[in-house]
Amino acid sequence: MNAMPLWKRVMILVICAWGIVAAAPNLNYTNIERHNDALAAVEAAGGTATADQQADLDLWPNFLPSSLVNLGLDLRGGAHLLAEVKVEDVYKARMDALWPEVRDALRNQRNAVGNVRRMPSPDGTLRVAISEPAGMAAALEAVRALATPVVSLTGVGQNDIDVSAEGLEIVIQLSQAERAATDDRTIQQSLEIVRRRVDEVGTREPTIQRQGSDRILIQVPGIGSAAELKALIGTTAKLTFNPVIGRTTDAGASPGPRNLLLPSMDESGTYYIVEESPVVTGEELVDAQPAFDQNNRPAVNFRFNPQGARKFGDYTAANIGAPFAIVLDSEVISAPVIQSHIPGGSGIITGSFSVEESTELAVLLRAGALPAELTFLEERTVGPELGQDSIDAGQTAALIAMAAVVFFMIACYGLFGVFATVALGINVALLFGALSTIGGTLTLPGIAGIVLTIGMAVDANVLVFERIREELRNARTPGRAIQLGYEKAMSAIIDANITTFITATVLFAVGSGPVRGFAITLGIGIITSVFTALFVTRVLVEIWVGWRRPKTIIV
Amino acid sequence: MAFRLRLAPEHTNINFFAYQWAMLVTSCVMILASIALWAVMGLNFGIDFQGGTTIRTESNQPVDVAAYRQAMTGLELGDVAITEVFDPTFDADQFVAQVRIAAQDGSEAVTPETIQLVEDALKTVDPSITFPSVESVGPKVSGELIWSAILAVVGASGAILIYIWLRFEWQYAVGAVAALVHDIIITIGVFALFQIKFDLAIVAALLTILGYSINDTVVIFDRLRENLVKYKTMPLRDVMNLSANETLSRTLMTTGTTLIALIAMLIFGGDVIRGFVFAITFGIVIGTYSSVYIAKNLVLMIGLDRTDKPKKGAPDEYADIDA
């Protein structure tokens, strides 16, 4: 028998040892998890640990491996949301912001174009009527001068707006290239804001990723319900400062064109009529902090960036004595009267907040407003108890499956069955080791995948052992039979496992969430079981043959 | 001689083609019956594919389905299905039910307010009730999930077809994939027959069945390929029988260990994934059957080209005859 070279044996043993070491932390899951959490918290806090954190840190020595398998939401409990970003919202905002510029540009051409009026139009389109037909060419030119080139790789050479004439009206909308670029920016921005909001709550390892062209997948372990998560990230937190036109108690009052009728947050039954175009928006905020006003009521301090500060300063200087409204998500928080010119760009929002509300508002303002509304397409909540039940059930099933397979293998193949059993143990260790190292997520179907792997892992061994039996029947010497057994079983093992691996790959590519977890365990399981059957069992068999030098063997 | 458990005698000489027509007819009948069941009874699609909301309730009081239903009649939720869940892994005072609400018109996922209403209504019936899991899928996503599921199964079958074709010959590929389609259709038929919930996890199970069934088929094909070289003059049918007999012991052994593991999971794995594990378990039985009786038999029916094909560039004794 041609034994494997020593370096190969050593390498196989090293890989096995690595698998066991890497998998080991999972046996002490709770303590190591607390250790890891404390470690992360201490690092975030700059290296100082509280007494509780120190106690958690001491649960596991730092020098030992501490990578754990991530538990999926279905096992740990938590919330899963799939949100769609309404990218069209931004088109409307862009057009509304463009209107004052268009108006000013056309006013400069007043002699040629006459009067300028904004006409009703669907969201995302701006229609402007001029009174002098002869001035259309000049008007178009003036509006087109407002266009800027698109900043994106694919849209080079295109302008951000399309301007055309329809009778006496100028129709302005975003160009295709700009829409694509805007969509991308909107999603990126939404992702960033969602991430900041979720991080502020400080749960462990949330998953926030883009899916497809306009979707965001959010998974937060440990949160009570999807509704809670939605409340946190679904709030648009859109803060604007609008000029107030009037105040009414009539909910059905007509605010007039380009004005809005907004309810008051504190005084029910009171409505404010405000101009639709804000003076400044929350986007120009640089900071917001919970604070207390002079009457010691909770309030929020804010500060604008220089641009916002200038606009705010100019507006307050020009409108002393007039009220302006602080509007949050289409509700008027308060409508103070401007007492004096406010040049510094900072201010305070007061209202009947509780301390929690003012803190939350500050968080939302700091994180920024979502650029567009989110619609939730899919939401799932799993309670932690259900997850724990599933883990327990999975563990029981895996142990029983293991015991039964071991019994079966030893009963069928005797000593070789023992070798296969050792390989099976190493297989499971390698599987967990690999999952921990790559940070794979274990889900409930994933546990089923492991159980399935336990059942199927012996397949390669069985193929080899059956082959050895056949060779022994042909009266080969033990060493020769073993060698031929491995050689001849090889092609079947490889072909059979590659086809199974193909399905695991397809599952991984197409599936999501729990199904993907299943694909990962199945895929890794295939690799580890081929490795253990072809190498680990073989090393064991060769060592045994080399040591006992049996004249005959019974497989 | 040491005792060894044998699932198959050392030498078997089973004629796997003895009942080939009966087997073929049986399989065809099963496939047609599955399709008929599927068409008549329909599949019990989960919310993944149909949209809607499922709420799992848990309580230490026995489930009173009628009272639950009564509590929810005023909410105008449309189609509401309430089923009690039984499981051997539950504690004596653990009572679980599943409330399923159809997708609401005109809205994507069910709003948290609606879910809150349902939860409040159920709490009036049973104050100790808890809701360990709430899942809601909008119709938009469910439509896409159906497509991605179909894509997954077709894609995986296609990839396998190509791989087997490359490694073996096209006849093998056709036989193998026909066997796979057979397994999948019959498994879906069983889901229609028993109205087991068909969701995304079941699609994963179908793909696993694909993987397992092909695994089994490939082992037999591999032996067939080897024996065809060894016994050049033996009739194809006999070579196939020989190959199936030689691999029988392995087939039984692997199916045995896999089934043992899966049955453990089926009994002790909890109710949440029972449908998933059941699909795999059933599929493995049917997959083993199809490997032995369908894939190989189809290859026999198509026939293999057993002439020695000259390798390109290799000297061949017949190569000069026409020249």
Interface residues (C-beta under 8 A of the other chain):
Chain A: D74 L82 E84 S225 A226 A227 K230 A231 T375 F376 L377 E378 E379 R380 T381 V382 G383 E385 L386 D389 S390 A393 G394 T396 A397 A398 I400 A401 M402 A404 V405 F408 M409 A411 C412 Y413 G414 L444 P445 I447 A448 V451 L452 I454 G455 M456 V458 D459 V462 L463 E466 E470 R473 K488 S491 A492 D495 A496 N497 I498 T499 T500 I502 T503 A504 V506 L507 V510 G511 P514 V515 F518 A519 L522 I554
Chain B: M1 A2 R4 L5 R6 L7 E10 R56 E58 T89 E108 A109 P112 I115 Q116 T130 F131 P132 S133 V134 E135 S136 V137 G138 K140 V141 S148 A149 L151 A152 G155 A156 A159 I160 Y163 I164 R167 L200 A201 V203 A204 L207 T208 L210 G211 Y212 I214 N215 D216 V218 V219 F221 D222 R223 E226 E246 T247 S249 R250 M253 T254 G256 T257 T258 L259 I260 A261 L262 A264 M265 I267 F268 G269 G270 V272 I273 F276 V277 I280
